[in-house]
Every structure is written in C-alpha cells, then in structure tokens.
C-alpha cells in the first residue's frame, strides 16, 4: 500500500456544485431545479414522498486522454389519488349511471319545503 497522504492534502478539489452548473452548459442544473420545484409542489399537494435521482456516468474516451460524462435526471413525483366513479352495467354490457334493475318513476315531483313556499310568497 502506498502513502498518498501528501498528494491528497495538496490536491484542490473543485466543488461539485461548480462542476454541475457547467455540465451541458448548465442544462442539467436547470433541469434539476425544475424537477425539484415540481417535486416540492406535488409532495405538498399529495402528502406523499417523492425523489429526484441524478446519475452521472464517467467513461474513457477512446484514443484520447479525455473522459466522457453522461448524465440522467429521473424524478418520481407523487401523483394525487384518483377518485372512483360508480356505474351499473346494462343488459348490453354498457356502463350506465342509473341502475337498470331499479324501476324509474316519471311522475315524481319535488315537494316544496316551508322555506321555498315562503320564498315564493314573497
């Protein structure tokens, strides 16, 4: 095992955020900012958790001493719960709002309450 203590102490590491704002001319940082904003709004609206994932792949560029950097931003934004709708199935297999097995009344009318009668008199 070699002692790299001196090299590590002398090395000046560039802050990650400085490099990130430069990656793809700032497009990745802008995308992360937008995704974070969307995620925060969705978490507040739904009360559910969400995530943002930044994947950075670093590889060797063949025949040069350069490195290839690929990025991927993925967000799992919570979706609001969807409400169910209630339907019945008619004799033809269609979804309908009214129960086809229940009798319908065509002569039913609304009965005035005391309040509506008073309002009509006024």
N, C-alpha and C positions, 0 to 999 in steps of 0.2 A: 504494500500500500504506500502510495506517495503522499507527501505532505504538501497540500496545495493551499495552506493557510495564508501564505504571503500573497498568492495570486488572488484568492477570494477577497482578502482585505483591500487589495489595491484596485480591484475591479469596481467600476462605477456602473451600477445597473440603471438602465433607463426605466423610469416609472411606466408601468403597464398602461395606465390611462393615457399617457403621452403617445405611446405607440398606437393604441387603439383608435385615437382620434385621427391618426394618419392612415390607418388601414383603409384601403379602397377609397382614398380621398375623403374620408370622413363619413362615407355611406353607412358603414357598419355601426358607428356610434349613433348616427341619426336614426337608423332602424331600431337599435336597442332603446333609444329614448322614446320613440313612438310606441313600441311594444310595451314598454314599462307603463306608459301613460294609459294605454288601453287596458292593461292588466289591473292596474290600480282601480280604475273605474268599474271594471267587471267584478272585482273582489268586493268593492263597496256595495255594488248593486245586488249581488247574489249572496254575500256572506260566505262564499266558498273560496278555497285556496286555489292558486294558480302558480305557474312557474314560467321563467324565461331561461333558456339554455343557450349559451354561446359556445360553439365548438370551433376550435382552431386546430387545423391540421398543418404541420410543418414537414416538408419533404425536401429531398435533394433535387435540384435542377440538374439534369444530366449534362455532362460536358462543360459545366461551368462551376464556379465556386459559390454560386448564388443558391438561395433557398426559396422554395415555392411555399406560399402561405395561402391556404384555403380557409374560408370561414363559413359557418352556418349558424343562423339565428332561428331558434324554434321557441314558440310560445304556446303554453297550454292555458288558454283563457277560459275561466269557468263560464258555462252557459246557464242562463236562468232556467228554472224548472218550467216545463210547459204544462199547461192545464189540459185535462182530458175533456173530451166532448162526449155527450151521451146521445146515442142513436138507437133506433129499433130497426129490425130487418123486416121488410115487407115480403109478400108471397113471391115476388120476382127476385128476391135476393138483394134488393137495393137498400141502402141506408136511408132512413127517414126519421124525422123529428118526432112524429106522433106515433104512438103505439097502434099498429094496425089491428090488434086484437081487442082494443077498447072501443066501446061504442062512442060515436060522436053525437053531440047534441047541437042541432042547428037553431033551436028556438030559445036557447038560454040567453038571458039578457042581464046586464048588471043592475043591481038594486041600489037605489040611491041611499046613502047614509044620511044621518041627521045634518052633517056638515055640508054635504053637497046640496041638500034641499034648502038649507039656509042661504047658501051662496046663490042659488037660482032665484030665490025670492028677492034678493037684494038688488 
